[in-house]
Amino acid sequence: GIIKQTDGFVFPESELGVGTSFKIYLPKYVEEQNDVVVDNEDEAKNEEKAKDLTGNSTILLVEDEDAVRMFASRALKNKGYTVYEADSGVSALQLMEETDAHLDLLISDVMMPQMDGPTLVKKIRETDKNLKVIFISGYAEDAFKKNLKADEKFAFLPKPFSLKQLAETVKSVLDEDE
């Protein structure tokens, strides 16, 4: 999937009793003028801002992979956040109906059975237009962007991610517009 998303090709070659090999062709990277090079001063400022990664907001975490959900939930709870967990878009909507908690942030996997992340966000934003969203996925951001309206605001965190990357992304999204 990742190879196809980057306009690449995969060609398997298999010979009985010998084995299988895969030839992977990826397009050549061409640096564009708008590619940003971060200088040391900007990097130092970013590190300074990201030192306090704690918070007390309420987060709904929707992820169908148990291990990823458990890791992310534990990491966020350790940073002081209140975390509600759901294993699918359908169970997330059910959870929202059953609880009166005010959500500050939705963190959702993009690809899930029954209901994908973008569909979940559309349904939730019918009643809460300002809910902040972070999509997490092993797929490239562009692969699902076309399923959202052009004006949809969200952040993206590619899998696999570290505890620090998760905490920094959550903190920066929650601090936006404050």
OpenMM code with the backbone's topology and positions (N, CA, C; nanometers):
from openmm import Vec3, app, unit

residues = "GLY ILE ILE LYS GLN THR ASP GLY PHE VAL PHE PRO GLU SER GLU LEU GLY VAL GLY THR SER PHE LYS ILE TYR LEU PRO LYS TYR VAL GLU GLU GLN ASN ASP VAL VAL VAL ASP ASN GLU ASP GLU ALA LYS ASN GLU GLU LYS ALA LYS ASP LEU THR GLY ASN SER THR ILE LEU LEU VAL GLU ASP GLU ASP ALA VAL ARG MET PHE ALA SER ARG ALA LEU LYS ASN LYS GLY TYR THR VAL TYR GLU ALA ASP SER GLY VAL SER ALA LEU GLN LEU MET GLU GLU THR ASP ALA HIS LEU ASP LEU LEU ILE SER ASP VAL MET MET PRO GLN MET ASP GLY PRO THR LEU VAL LYS LYS ILE ARG GLU THR ASP LYS ASN LEU LYS VAL ILE PHE ILE SER GLY TYR ALA GLU ASP ALA PHE LYS LYS ASN LEU LYS ALA ASP GLU LYS PHE ALA PHE LEU PRO LYS PRO PHE SER LEU LYS GLN LEU ALA GLU THR VAL LYS SER VAL LEU ASP GLU ASP GLU".split()
positions = [
    Vec3(0.0806, -0.1201, 0.0000),
    Vec3(0.0000, 0.0000, 0.0000),
    Vec3(0.0848, 0.1263, 0.0000),
    Vec3(0.1887, 0.1258, 0.0833),
    Vec3(0.2749, 0.2444, 0.0911),
    Vec3(0.3468, 0.2660, -0.0414),
    Vec3(0.3908, 0.1596, -0.1026),
    Vec3(0.4619, 0.1710, -0.2304),
    Vec3(0.3700, 0.2271, -0.3377),
    Vec3(0.2463, 0.1792, -0.3449),
    Vec3(0.1506, 0.2299, -0.4435),
    Vec3(0.1151, 0.3750, -0.4168),
    Vec3(0.1036, 0.4138, -0.2882),
    Vec3(0.0699, 0.5516, -0.2539),
    Vec3(0.1773, 0.6489, -0.2977),
    Vec3(0.3000, 0.6017, -0.3069),
    Vec3(0.4095, 0.6887, -0.3485),
    Vec3(0.4390, 0.6742, -0.4979),
    Vec3(0.3415, 0.6186, -0.5715),
    Vec3(0.3531, 0.5979, -0.7160),
    Vec3(0.4665, 0.5029, -0.7525),
    Vec3(0.4903, 0.4062, -0.6674),
    Vec3(0.5936, 0.3062, -0.6937),
    Vec3(0.5321, 0.1766, -0.7463),
    Vec3(0.6183, 0.0782, -0.7682),
    Vec3(0.5748, -0.0509, -0.8204),
    Vec3(0.6448, -0.1637, -0.7461),
    Vec3(0.5775, -0.2793, -0.7341),
    Vec3(0.6353, -0.3989, -0.6734),
    Vec3(0.6216, -0.5123, -0.7736),
    Vec3(0.7333, -0.5795, -0.8010),
    Vec3(0.7310, -0.6922, -0.8918),
    Vec3(0.7874, -0.8156, -0.8215),
    Vec3(0.7019, -0.9140, -0.7884),
    Vec3(0.7518, -1.0366, -0.7253),
    Vec3(0.8064, -1.1321, -0.8322),
    Vec3(0.9145, -1.1999, -0.7986),
    Vec3(0.9705, -1.3035, -0.8848),
    Vec3(0.9877, -1.4270, -0.7992),
    Vec3(0.9199, -1.5361, -0.8368),
    Vec3(0.9214, -1.6555, -0.7538),
    Vec3(0.9595, -1.7766, -0.8368),
    Vec3(1.0447, -1.8607, -0.7784),
    Vec3(1.0857, -1.9831, -0.8453),
    Vec3(1.0753, -2.0964, -0.7446),
    Vec3(0.9984, -2.1967, -0.7799),
    Vec3(0.9737, -2.3095, -0.6913),
    Vec3(1.1062, -2.3737, -0.6497),
    Vec3(1.1225, -2.3924, -0.5199),
    Vec3(1.2434, -2.4539, -0.4667),
    Vec3(1.3591, -2.3586, -0.4492),
    Vec3(1.3484, -2.2368, -0.5050),
    Vec3(1.4566, -2.1384, -0.4934),
    Vec3(1.4178, -2.0269, -0.3971),
    Vec3(1.2976, -1.9748, -0.4147),
    Vec3(1.2511, -1.8673, -0.3265),
    Vec3(1.1844, -1.7557, -0.4043),
    Vec3(1.1546, -1.6509, -0.3328),
    Vec3(1.0853, -1.5367, -0.3910),
    Vec3(1.1638, -1.4104, -0.3619),
    Vec3(1.1695, -1.3242, -0.4603),
    Vec3(1.2305, -1.1937, -0.4398),
    Vec3(1.1338, -1.0880, -0.4918),
    Vec3(1.1458, -0.9705, -0.4358),
    Vec3(1.0591, -0.8609, -0.4753),
    Vec3(1.1452, -0.7456, -0.5235),
    Vec3(1.1144, -0.6947, -0.6396),
    Vec3(1.1807, -0.5741, -0.6893),
    Vec3(1.0859, -0.4584, -0.6619),
    Vec3(1.1363, -0.3591, -0.5925),
    Vec3(1.0562, -0.2428, -0.5547),
    Vec3(1.1139, -0.1207, -0.6244),
    Vec3(1.0284, -0.0514, -0.6973),
    Vec3(1.0685, 0.0693, -0.7672),
    Vec3(0.9933, 0.1871, -0.7081),
    Vec3(1.0687, 0.2869, -0.6633),
    Vec3(1.0104, 0.4074, -0.6057),
    Vec3(1.0539, 0.5280, -0.6881),
    Vec3(0.9679, 0.6292, -0.6982),
    Vec3(1.0076, 0.7481, -0.7747),
    Vec3(1.1217, 0.8213, -0.7055),
    Vec3(1.2034, 0.8851, -0.7839),
    Vec3(1.3167, 0.9610, -0.7320),
    Vec3(1.2654, 1.0849, -0.6594),
    Vec3(1.3248, 1.1146, -0.5446),
    Vec3(1.2881, 1.2338, -0.4688),
    Vec3(1.3535, 1.3553, -0.5331),
    Vec3(1.2729, 1.4571, -0.5593),
    Vec3(1.3236, 1.5825, -0.6133),
    Vec3(1.2889, 1.6914, -0.5142),
    Vec3(1.3922, 1.7577, -0.4617),
    Vec3(1.3713, 1.8624, -0.3617),
    Vec3(1.3004, 1.9809, -0.4256),
    Vec3(1.1951, 2.0260, -0.3579),
    Vec3(1.1205, 2.1414, -0.4068),
    Vec3(1.1639, 2.2648, -0.3308),
    Vec3(1.1353, 2.3808, -0.3874),
    Vec3(1.1747, 2.5063, -0.3232),
    Vec3(1.1060, 2.5257, -0.1896),
    Vec3(0.9827, 2.4732, -0.1751),
    Vec3(0.9099, 2.4965, -0.0505),
    Vec3(0.9434, 2.3944, 0.0575),
    Vec3(1.0380, 2.3020, 0.0312),
    Vec3(1.0848, 2.2116, 0.1366),
    Vec3(1.1572, 2.2963, 0.2411),
    Vec3(1.1174, 2.2827, 0.3641),
    Vec3(1.1709, 2.3671, 0.4706),
    Vec3(1.2880, 2.2981, 0.5386),
    Vec3(1.3957, 2.3724, 0.5553),
    Vec3(1.5098, 2.3238, 0.6304),
    Vec3(1.5054, 2.3927, 0.7665),
    Vec3(1.4986, 2.3123, 0.8719),
    Vec3(1.4897, 2.3677, 1.0069),
    Vec3(1.6309, 2.4013, 1.0546),
    Vec3(1.6503, 2.5272, 1.0938),
    Vec3(1.7823, 2.5612, 1.1465),
    Vec3(1.7857, 2.5342, 1.2970),
    Vec3(1.9044, 2.5381, 1.3539),
    Vec3(1.9230, 2.5039, 1.4948),
    Vec3(1.8445, 2.5951, 1.5880),
    Vec3(1.8279, 2.7225, 1.5513),
    Vec3(1.7552, 2.8164, 1.6356),
    Vec3(1.6073, 2.7771, 1.6450),
    Vec3(1.5455, 2.7427, 1.5298),
    Vec3(1.4060, 2.6981, 1.5292),
    Vec3(1.3907, 2.5691, 1.6079),
    Vec3(1.4863, 2.4789, 1.5923),
    Vec3(1.4825, 2.3508, 1.6627),
    Vec3(1.4881, 2.3723, 1.8140),
    Vec3(1.5712, 2.4633, 1.8587),
    Vec3(1.5834, 2.4934, 2.0014),
    Vec3(1.4532, 2.5519, 2.0558),
    Vec3(1.3891, 2.6395, 1.9776),
    Vec3(1.2614, 2.6973, 2.0192),
    Vec3(1.1549, 2.5886, 2.0321),
    Vec3(1.1520, 2.4968, 1.9352),
    Vec3(1.0539, 2.3879, 1.9389),
    Vec3(1.0756, 2.2978, 2.0596),
    Vec3(1.2001, 2.2663, 2.0913),
    Vec3(1.2293, 2.1829, 2.2070),
    Vec3(1.1873, 2.2522, 2.3358),
    Vec3(1.2087, 2.3854, 2.3396),
    Vec3(1.1717, 2.4623, 2.4577),
    Vec3(1.0211, 2.4562, 2.4810),
    Vec3(0.9429, 2.4707, 2.3733),
    Vec3(0.7971, 2.4668, 2.3832),
    Vec3(0.7470, 2.3303, 2.4262),
    Vec3(0.8112, 2.2239, 2.3809),
    Vec3(0.7609, 2.0884, 2.4000),
    Vec3(0.8023, 2.0254, 2.5327),
    Vec3(0.8699, 2.0976, 2.6179),
    Vec3(0.9173, 2.0385, 2.7429),
    Vec3(0.8035, 1.9911, 2.8319),
    Vec3(0.6979, 2.0721, 2.8489),
    Vec3(0.5852, 2.0320, 2.9324),
    Vec3(0.4807, 1.9657, 2.8438),
    Vec3(0.4763, 1.8346, 2.8471),
    Vec3(0.3839, 1.7594, 2.7624),
    Vec3(0.2642, 1.7074, 2.8406),
    Vec3(0.2426, 1.7607, 2.9589),
    Vec3(0.1299, 1.7159, 3.0402),
    Vec3(0.0050, 1.7962, 3.0062),
    Vec3(-0.1104, 1.7439, 3.0473),
    Vec3(-0.2360, 1.8137, 3.0233),
    Vec3(-0.3469, 1.7528, 3.1065),
    Vec3(-0.4631, 1.8163, 3.1014),
    Vec3(-0.5765, 1.7630, 3.1762),
    Vec3(-0.7024, 1.7572, 3.0902),
    Vec3(-0.6866, 1.7522, 2.9609),
    Vec3(-0.7990, 1.7481, 2.8683),
    Vec3(-0.8590, 1.6081, 2.8606),
    Vec3(-0.9766, 1.5994, 2.7972),
    Vec3(-1.0455, 1.4719, 2.7796),
    Vec3(-1.0322, 1.4290, 2.6340),
    Vec3(-0.9852, 1.3060, 2.6157),
    Vec3(-0.9530, 1.2544, 2.4827),
    Vec3(-1.0306, 1.1260, 2.4566),
    Vec3(-1.0837, 1.1131, 2.3344),
    Vec3(-1.1417, 0.9868, 2.2890),
    Vec3(-1.0418, 0.9249, 2.1925),
    Vec3(-0.9925, 0.8065, 2.2268),
    Vec3(-0.8937, 0.7351, 2.1471),
    Vec3(-0.9625, 0.6182, 2.0773),
    Vec3(-0.9630, 0.6194, 1.9448),
    Vec3(-1.0304, 0.5154, 1.8669),
    Vec3(-0.9265, 0.4439, 1.7810),
    Vec3(-0.9012, 0.3186, 1.8138),
    Vec3(-0.7971, 0.2393, 1.7466),
    Vec3(-0.8361, 0.0923, 1.7537),
    Vec3(-0.8367, 0.0240, 1.6396),
    Vec3(-0.8788, -0.1163, 1.6380),
    Vec3(-0.7670, -0.2131, 1.6768),
    Vec3(-0.6425, -0.1699, 1.6749),
    Vec3(-0.5326, -0.2561, 1.7186),
    Vec3(-0.5151, -0.2401, 1.8699),
    Vec3(-0.5417, -0.3477, 1.9424),
    Vec3(-0.5379, -0.3430, 2.0890),
    Vec3(-0.4047, -0.2909, 2.1428),
    Vec3(-0.2944, -0.3397, 2.0883),
    Vec3(-0.1622, -0.3015, 2.1398),
    Vec3(-0.1371, -0.1521, 2.1225),
    Vec3(-0.1727, -0.0985, 2.0076),
    Vec3(-0.1521, 0.0441, 1.9812),
    Vec3(-0.2419, 0.1270, 2.0731),
    Vec3(-0.3686, 0.0845, 2.0861),
    Vec3(-0.4630, 0.1572, 2.1716),
    Vec3(-0.4167, 0.1572, 2.3173),
    Vec3(-0.3715, 0.0408, 2.3657),
    Vec3(-0.3267, 0.0305, 2.5045),
    Vec3(-0.2025, 0.1164, 2.5293),
    Vec3(-0.1082, 0.1136, 2.4365),
    Vec3(0.0140, 0.1937, 2.4476),
    Vec3(-0.0199, 0.3423, 2.4521),
    Vec3(-0.1016, 0.3870, 2.3571),
    Vec3(-0.1358, 0.5291, 2.3482),
    Vec3(-0.2170, 0.5739, 2.4695),
    Vec3(-0.3112, 0.4919, 2.5113),
    Vec3(-0.3954, 0.5261, 2.6257),
    Vec3(-0.3121, 0.5397, 2.7526),
    Vec3(-0.2272, 0.4429, 2.7771),
    Vec3(-0.1417, 0.4456, 2.8965),
    Vec3(-0.0499, 0.5679, 2.8937),
    Vec3(0.0070, 0.5964, 2.7774),
    Vec3(0.0980, 0.7099, 2.7640),
    Vec3(0.0258, 0.8411, 2.7938),
    Vec3(-0.0951, 0.8567, 2.7416),
    Vec3(-0.1698, 0.9803, 2.7621),
    Vec3(-0.2189, 0.9940, 2.9059),
    Vec3(-0.2618, 0.8837, 2.9656),
    Vec3(-0.3057, 0.8870, 3.1058),
    Vec3(-0.1889, 0.9252, 3.1964),
    Vec3(-0.0695, 0.8755, 3.1639),
    Vec3(0.0502, 0.9101, 3.2425),
    Vec3(0.0858, 1.0582, 3.2311),
    Vec3(0.0393, 1.1230, 3.1259),
    Vec3(0.0637, 1.2670, 3.1074),
    Vec3(-0.0475, 1.3510, 3.1707),
    Vec3(-0.1473, 1.2855, 3.2311),
    Vec3(-0.2513, 1.3577, 3.3019),
    Vec3(-0.3847, 1.3696, 3.2305),
    Vec3(-0.3953, 1.3160, 3.1103),
    Vec3(-0.5183, 1.3268, 3.0330),
    Vec3(-0.6215, 1.2231, 3.0790),
    Vec3(-0.7496, 1.2560, 3.0623),
    Vec3(-0.8575, 1.1597, 3.0805),
    Vec3(-0.8810, 1.0972, 2.9439),
    Vec3(-0.8746, 0.9645, 2.9357),
    Vec3(-0.8823, 0.8967, 2.8063),
    Vec3(-0.9973, 0.7966, 2.8049),
    Vec3(-1.0841, 0.8113, 2.7064),
    Vec3(-1.1873, 0.7119, 2.6771),
    Vec3(-1.1381, 0.6329, 2.5572),
    Vec3(-1.1607, 0.5015, 2.5586),
    Vec3(-1.1103, 0.4158, 2.4522),
    Vec3(-1.2239, 0.3469, 2.3778),
    Vec3(-1.2063, 0.3324, 2.2467),
    Vec3(-1.3001, 0.2575, 2.1637),
    Vec3(-1.2203, 0.1824, 2.0588),
    Vec3(-1.2705, 0.0635, 2.0210),
    Vec3(-1.1976, -0.0186, 1.9235),
    Vec3(-1.2504, -0.0044, 1.7813),
    Vec3(-1.3503, 0.0812, 1.7606),
    Vec3(-1.4028, 0.1048, 1.6257),
    Vec3(-1.4809, 0.2359, 1.6257),
    Vec3(-1.5124, 0.2828, 1.5067),
    Vec3(-1.5925, 0.4038, 1.4951),
    Vec3(-1.7316, 0.3851, 1.5534),
    Vec3(-1.7891, 0.2670, 1.5304),
    Vec3(-1.9227, 0.2360, 1.5806),
    Vec3(-1.9236, 0.2381, 1.7336),
    Vec3(-1.8254, 0.1727, 1.7956),
    Vec3(-1.8218, 0.1707, 1.9420),
    Vec3(-1.7873, 0.3089, 1.9983),
    Vec3(-1.7156, 0.3913, 1.9219),
    Vec3(-1.6856, 0.5278, 1.9663),
    Vec3(-1.8142, 0.6107, 1.9731),
    Vec3(-1.8987, 0.5987, 1.8718),
    Vec3(-2.0259, 0.6719, 1.8724),
    Vec3(-2.1155, 0.6240, 1.9861),
    Vec3(-2.1148, 0.4933, 2.0091),
    Vec3(-2.1935, 0.4356, 2.1186),
    Vec3(-2.1434, 0.4894, 2.2531),
    Vec3(-2.0125, 0.4929, 2.2703),
    Vec3(-1.9516, 0.5438, 2.3928),
    Vec3(-1.9891, 0.6897, 2.4161),
    Vec3(-1.9896, 0.7683, 2.3096),
    Vec3(-2.0245, 0.9100, 2.3215),
    Vec3(-2.1700, 0.9285, 2.3637),
    Vec3(-2.2578, 0.8393, 2.3174),
    Vec3(-2.3984, 0.8460, 2.3572),
    Vec3(-2.4155, 0.8096, 2.5045),
    Vec3(-2.3365, 0.7133, 2.5516),
    Vec3(-2.3496, 0.6631, 2.6882),
    Vec3(-2.2864, 0.7538, 2.7930),
    Vec3(-2.1911, 0.8362, 2.7522),
    Vec3(-2.1217, 0.9216, 2.8485),
    Vec3(-2.1512, 1.0690, 2.8196),
    Vec3(-2.1527, 1.1478, 2.9232),
    Vec3(-2.1784, 1.2907, 2.9067),
    Vec3(-2.0499, 1.3723, 2.9026),
    Vec3(-1.9380, 1.3065, 2.8926),
    Vec3(-1.8092, 1.3760, 2.8975),
    Vec3(-1.7939, 1.4719, 2.7789),
    Vec3(-1.7388, 1.5887, 2.8079),
    Vec3(-1.7064, 1.6839, 2.7020),
    Vec3(-1.5685, 1.6465, 2.6469),
    Vec3(-1.5614, 1.6217, 2.5171),
    Vec3(-1.4344, 1.5844, 2.4554),
    Vec3(-1.3594, 1.7082, 2.4076),
    Vec3(-1.2293, 1.7084, 2.4332),
    Vec3(-1.1425, 1.8143, 2.3828),
    Vec3(-1.0707, 1.7711, 2.2555),
    Vec3(-1.0543, 1.6389, 2.2408),
    Vec3(-0.9746, 1.5872, 2.1299),
    Vec3(-1.0184, 1.4464, 2.0937),
    Vec3(-1.0210, 1.4183, 1.9643),
    Vec3(-1.0448, 1.2838, 1.9136),
    Vec3(-0.9168, 1.2378, 1.8448),
    Vec3(-0.8665, 1.1217, 1.8863),
    Vec3(-0.7534, 1.0594, 1.8184),
    Vec3(-0.8081, 0.9325, 1.7559),
    Vec3(-0.8008, 0.9231, 1.6238),
    Vec3(-0.8626, 0.8094, 1.5557),
    Vec3(-0.7709, 0.7502, 1.4498),
    Vec3(-0.7702, 0.6175, 1.4459),
    Vec3(-0.7059, 0.5474, 1.3356),
    Vec3(-0.7844, 0.5814, 1.2095),
    Vec3(-0.7201, 0.5754, 1.0956),
    Vec3(-0.7882, 0.6054, 0.9702),
    Vec3(-0.8626, 0.4830, 0.9195),
    Vec3(-0.7938, 0.3701, 0.9118),
    Vec3(-0.8530, 0.2483, 0.8560),
    Vec3(-0.8979, 0.1567, 0.9689),
    Vec3(-1.0307, 0.1354, 0.9787),
    Vec3(-1.0869, 0.0459, 1.0801),
    Vec3(-1.2046, -0.0278, 1.0191),
    Vec3(-1.2356, -0.1468, 1.0715),
    Vec3(-1.3534, -0.2172, 1.0221),
    Vec3(-1.4811, -0.1437, 1.0639),
    Vec3(-1.5878, -0.1676, 0.9949),
    Vec3(-1.7212, -0.1109, 1.0192),
    Vec3(-1.7302, 0.0364, 0.9819),
    Vec3(-1.6462, 0.1199, 1.0401),
    Vec3(-1.6512, 0.2636, 1.0126),
    Vec3(-1.5102, 0.3199, 1.0208),
    Vec3(-1.4647, 0.3828, 0.9127),
    Vec3(-1.3291, 0.4383, 0.9136),
    Vec3(-1.3245, 0.5714, 0.9891),
    Vec3(-1.2036, 0.6181, 1.0142),
    Vec3(-1.1836, 0.7413, 1.0903),
    Vec3(-1.2482, 0.8644, 1.0285),
    Vec3(-1.2283, 0.8891, 0.8972),
    Vec3(-1.2910, 1.0070, 0.8365),
    Vec3(-1.4442, 1.0071, 0.8486),
    Vec3(-1.5060, 0.8902, 0.8359),
    Vec3(-1.6520, 0.8814, 0.8507),
    Vec3(-1.6917, 0.9124, 0.9940),
    Vec3(-1.6160, 0.8603, 1.0900),
    Vec3(-1.6414, 0.8884, 1.2313),
    Vec3(-1.6341, 1.0382, 1.2579),
    Vec3(-1.5328, 1.1034, 1.2055),
    Vec3(-1.5159, 1.2472, 1.2265),
    Vec3(-1.6342, 1.3244, 1.1675),
    Vec3(-1.6768, 1.2858, 1.0472),
    Vec3(-1.7922, 1.3534, 0.9860),
    Vec3(-1.9150, 1.3424, 1.0755),
    Vec3(-1.9398, 1.2238, 1.1305),
    Vec3(-2.0567, 1.2031, 1.2174),
    Vec3(-2.0458, 1.2837, 1.3462),
    Vec3(-1.9286, 1.2841, 1.4081),
    Vec3(-1.9102, 1.3577, 1.5327),
    Vec3(-1.9209, 1.5080, 1.5084),
    Vec3(-1.8675, 1.5544, 1.3980),
    Vec3(-1.8688, 1.6984, 1.3709),
    Vec3(-2.0077, 1.7494, 1.3315),
    Vec3(-2.1031, 1.6591, 1.3145),
    Vec3(-2.2411, 1.7028, 1.2940),
    Vec3(-2.2925, 1.7722, 1.4201),
    Vec3(-2.2432, 1.7285, 1.5358),
    Vec3(-2.2870, 1.7871, 1.6626),
    Vec3(-2.1771, 1.8698, 1.7307),
    Vec3(-2.0523, 1.8434, 1.6992),
    Vec3(-1.9414, 1.9164, 1.7602),
    Vec3(-1.8437, 1.9596, 1.6511),
    Vec3(-1.8762, 2.0722, 1.5882),
    Vec3(-1.7986, 2.1198, 1.4730),
    Vec3(-1.6543, 2.1583, 1.5072),
    Vec3(-1.6295, 2.1906, 1.6335),
    Vec3(-1.4974, 2.2405, 1.6721),
    Vec3(-1.4077, 2.1360, 1.7372),
    Vec3(-1.4522, 2.0110, 1.7414),
    Vec3(-1.3703, 1.9079, 1.8040),
    Vec3(-1.2378, 1.8942, 1.7297),
    Vec3(-1.1291, 1.8966, 1.8040),
    Vec3(-0.9961, 1.8818, 1.7450),
    Vec3(-0.9713, 1.7344, 1.7168),
    Vec3(-0.9002, 1.7071, 1.6072),
    Vec3(-0.8822, 1.5698, 1.5604),
    Vec3(-0.7367, 1.5436, 1.5243),
    Vec3(-0.6902, 1.4257, 1.5670),
    Vec3(-0.5611, 1.3742, 1.5210),
    Vec3(-0.5890, 1.2382, 1.4588),
    Vec3(-0.5516, 1.2219, 1.3323),
    Vec3(-0.5603, 1.0918, 1.2679),
    Vec3(-0.4263, 1.0212, 1.2846),
    Vec3(-0.4312, 0.8917, 1.3156),
    Vec3(-0.3100, 0.8099, 1.3204),
    Vec3(-0.3243, 0.7006, 1.2164),
    Vec3(-0.2166, 0.6732, 1.1447),
    Vec3(-0.2251, 0.5726, 1.0393),
    Vec3(-0.0874, 0.5284, 0.9926),
    Vec3(-0.0829, 0.4056, 0.9443),
    Vec3(0.0367, 0.3541, 0.8800),
    Vec3(0.0410, 0.3939, 0.7336),
    Vec3(-0.0680, 0.4502, 0.6841),
    Vec3(-0.0750, 0.4963, 0.5459),
    Vec3(-0.0336, 0.6419, 0.5384),
    Vec3(0.0023, 0.6851, 0.4197),
    Vec3(0.0403, 0.8250, 0.4001),
    Vec3(-0.0821, 0.9141, 0.4171),
    Vec3(-0.0595, 1.0343, 0.4646),
    Vec3(-0.1677, 1.1298, 0.4906),
    Vec3(-0.2512, 1.1557, 0.3654),
    Vec3(-0.1858, 1.1642, 0.2498),
    Vec3(-0.2558, 1.1935, 0.1249),
    Vec3(-0.3544, 1.0840, 0.0857),
    Vec3(-0.3334, 0.9624, 0.1345),
    Vec3(-0.4182, 0.8496, 0.0953),
    Vec3(-0.5621, 0.8658, 0.1411),
    Vec3(-0.5861, 0.9368, 0.2498),
    Vec3(-0.7227, 0.9523, 0.2984),
    Vec3(-0.7715, 1.0962, 0.2958),
    Vec3(-0.6832, 1.1910, 0.2675),
    Vec3(-0.7202, 1.3323, 0.2668),
    Vec3(-0.8342, 1.3600, 0.1700),
    Vec3(-0.8384, 1.2849, 0.0599),
    Vec3(-0.9415, 1.3081, -0.0413),
    Vec3(-1.0812, 1.2709, 0.0098),
    Vec3(-1.0902, 1.1929, 0.1195),
    Vec3(-1.2198, 1.1558, 0.1761),
    Vec3(-1.2774, 1.2634, 0.2679),
    Vec3(-1.2007, 1.3684, 0.2920),
    Vec3(-1.2450, 1.4755, 0.3820),
    Vec3(-1.2716, 1.6019, 0.3020),
    Vec3(-1.3559, 1.6882, 0.3562),
    Vec3(-1.3808, 1.8175, 0.2927),
    Vec3(-1.2513, 1.8983, 0.2963),
    Vec3(-1.2366, 1.9854, 0.1999),
    Vec3(-1.1141, 2.0657, 0.1907),
    Vec3(-1.0907, 2.1509, 0.3147),
    Vec3(-1.1986, 2.1936, 0.3805),
    Vec3(-1.1829, 2.2813, 0.4964),
    Vec3(-1.1728, 2.2052, 0.6291),
    Vec3(-1.1730, 2.0711, 0.6257),
    Vec3(-1.1613, 1.9914, 0.7485),
    Vec3(-1.0250, 2.0159, 0.8114),
    Vec3(-1.0254, 2.0466, 0.9412),
    Vec3(-0.8991, 2.0660, 1.0131),
    Vec3(-0.8678, 1.9399, 1.0919),
    Vec3(-0.7464, 1.8919, 1.0776),
    Vec3(-0.7012, 1.7776, 1.1549),
    Vec3(-0.5493, 1.7742, 1.1536),
    Vec3(-0.4952, 1.7015, 1.2498),
    Vec3(-0.3508, 1.6774, 1.2525),
    Vec3(-0.3305, 1.5316, 1.2143),
    Vec3(-0.2091, 1.4974, 1.1760),
    Vec3(-0.1793, 1.3609, 1.1325),
    Vec3(-0.0539, 1.3122, 1.2029),
    Vec3(-0.0614, 1.1894, 1.2554),
    Vec3(0.0530, 1.1270, 1.3216),
    Vec3(0.0743, 0.9899, 1.2576),
    Vec3(0.1848, 0.9735, 1.1832),
    Vec3(0.2083, 0.8449, 1.1167),
    Vec3(0.2523, 0.7368, 1.2146),
    Vec3(0.2049, 0.6136, 1.1896),
    Vec3(0.2480, 0.4974, 1.2680),
    Vec3(0.3747, 0.4432, 1.2043),
    Vec3(0.4620, 0.3859, 1.2787),
    Vec3(0.4645, 0.3786, 1.4245),
    Vec3(0.5102, 0.5123, 1.4817),
    Vec3(0.4610, 0.5446, 1.6016),
    Vec3(0.5001, 0.6687, 1.6665),
    Vec3(0.5492, 0.6375, 1.8077),
    Vec3(0.6321, 0.7271, 1.8581),
    Vec3(0.6852, 0.7103, 1.9934),
    Vec3(0.5936, 0.7802, 2.0930),
    Vec3(0.6133, 0.7521, 2.2190),
    Vec3(0.5390, 0.8184, 2.3255),
    Vec3(0.5608, 0.9694, 2.3164),
    Vec3(0.6828, 1.0115, 2.2920),
    Vec3(0.7154, 1.1541, 2.2828),
    Vec3(0.6444, 1.2186, 2.1639),
    Vec3(0.6433, 1.1504, 2.0488),
    Vec3(0.5759, 1.2053, 1.9309),
    Vec3(0.4258, 1.2201, 1.9561),
    Vec3(0.3668, 1.1201, 2.0218),
    Vec3(0.2243, 1.1259, 2.0544),
    Vec3(0.1964, 1.2427, 2.1486),
    Vec3(0.2734, 1.2526, 2.2556),
    Vec3(0.2522, 1.3589, 2.3548),
    Vec3(0.2726, 1.4971, 2.2934),
    Vec3(0.3739, 1.5127, 2.2103),
    Vec3(0.3990, 1.6424, 2.1464),
    Vec3(0.2858, 1.6801, 2.0518),
    Vec3(0.2379, 1.5839, 1.9736),
    Vec3(0.1293, 1.6120, 1.8795),
    Vec3(0.0019, 1.6495, 1.9539),
    Vec3(-0.0315, 1.5731, 2.0581),
    Vec3(-0.1506, 1.6020, 2.1379),
    Vec3(-0.1405, 1.7414, 2.1988),
    Vec3(-0.0279, 1.7716, 2.2584),
    Vec3(-0.0085, 1.9019, 2.3234),
    Vec3(-0.0208, 2.0159, 2.2219),
    Vec3(0.0414, 2.0022, 2.1070),
    Vec3(0.0380, 2.1117, 2.0080),
    Vec3(-0.1027, 2.1301, 1.9514),
    Vec3(-0.1759, 2.0214, 1.9289),
    Vec3(-0.3123, 2.0328, 1.8755),
    Vec3(-0.4035, 2.0970, 1.9800),
    Vec3(-0.3911, 2.0546, 2.1038),
    Vec3(-0.4758, 2.1121, 2.2098),
    Vec3(-0.4434, 2.2576, 2.2373),
    Vec3(-0.3186, 2.2985, 2.2168),
    Vec3(-0.2778, 2.4363, 2.2425),
    Vec3(-0.3110, 2.5311, 2.1277),
    Vec3(-0.3507, 2.4780, 2.0115),
    Vec3(-0.3870, 2.5608, 1.8983),
    Vec3(-0.5069, 2.6488, 1.9330),
    Vec3(-0.5066, 2.7708, 1.8865),
    Vec3(-0.6196, 2.8643, 1.9026),
    Vec3(-0.6516, 2.8956, 2.0478),
    Vec3(-0.5580, 2.8808, 2.1372),
    Vec3(-0.5853, 2.9141, 2.2786),
    Vec3(-0.5194, 3.0428, 2.3157),
] * unit.nanometer
topology = app.Topology()
chain = topology.addChain("A")
for resn in residues:
    res = topology.addResidue(resn, chain)
    for name in ("N", "CA", "C"):
        topology.addAtom(name, app.Element.getBySymbol(name[0]), res)
